[in-house]
Amino acid sequence: MDNIALWMSQPHYGYLEIARTCGVKSLVLELEHGTFDLASLDQFLAYTKAIGMPTLTKIIAPNAESIQQALDFGSDGVIVPHILGVEHAREVTRAAKYPLTGTRSYAGGRVFDYARPASNAFESENRRTKCFAMIETAESLEDVEKIIELDTVDGLFPGPSDLALARGRGAYAFNDADRADLIRVAAAARSAGKSWVMPAWTSAERQFALDEGAELLVVATQTMTLRAGIMATIHTLRDERIVA
């Protein structure tokens, strides 16, 4: 299950432990619409790093501070929301890489094991951490082929619901128009020799993502799995005629 991840919006350590014992090996942390604050993010990333669980962080906003905080705390990569055109992407994602590739500021600490970094540490960190540009606006889709070519962008992460809204289609339905947008994202990543990640909540979306070469499938949210577990229990109780 190396190619799947769960989406967490609340810093619940018990949930993480259960997911890991069930075989889940990767996480995406949701800051923009979740309840993580800086203190809980710092502690949570210390824990995922300690147990060797690869973790991407969808930051709260497309700015340097949000990118650097997530990476300094130990996230293996950032997902940057609300990217507009290529020039906006160029400006924002520079904060994800140390000079001379980008403008990320040195903070020391956890990333360098609380010691002085070696001379090649910054180049190594630039390779290790990943910066995914979210394609969820009309402008970012229009420039997707240019965005993925930036040396500060390691991959693409479509936001299908917001992309459908931004393109005037209303609610995302994984229809032909939605799939066409996702195909364009996948093709741009393949053409650049870079990766893309698919939020794939349904069987059809997961098969699509595999067919289009997605590197990672985010298969369920924290609340989806909790609801599914509770509903499975309710269905069992109904079958046993314990509840109506």
Salt bridges, closest charged atoms under 4 A:
ASP2 OD1 - LYS25 NZ 3.08
GLU30 OE2 - LYS58 NZ 3.17
GLU32 OE2 - HIS33 NE2 3.62
GLU32 OE1 - LYS58 NZ 2.81
GLU32 OE2 - HIS82 NE2 2.47
ASP42 OD1 - ARG110 NH1 2.86
ASP72 OD1 - ARG104 NH2 3.15
ASP76 OD1 - ARG128 NH1 2.68
GLU87 OE2 - ARG90 NH2 3.15
GLU123 OE2 - ARG127 NH1 3.21
GLU125 OE2 - ARG104 NH1 3.58
GLU125 OE2 - ARG128 NH2 3.05
GLU136 OE2 - HIS82 ND1 3.73
GLU145 OE2 - ARG184 NE 2.89
ASP154 OD2 - LYS97 NZ 2.80
ASP176 OD1 - ARG179 NH2 2.30
ASP178 OD1 - ARG169 NH2 2.84
ASP181 OD1 - ARG167 NH2 2.96
ASP181 OD2 - ARG169 NH2 2.78
GLU212 OE1 - ARG190 NH1 2.98
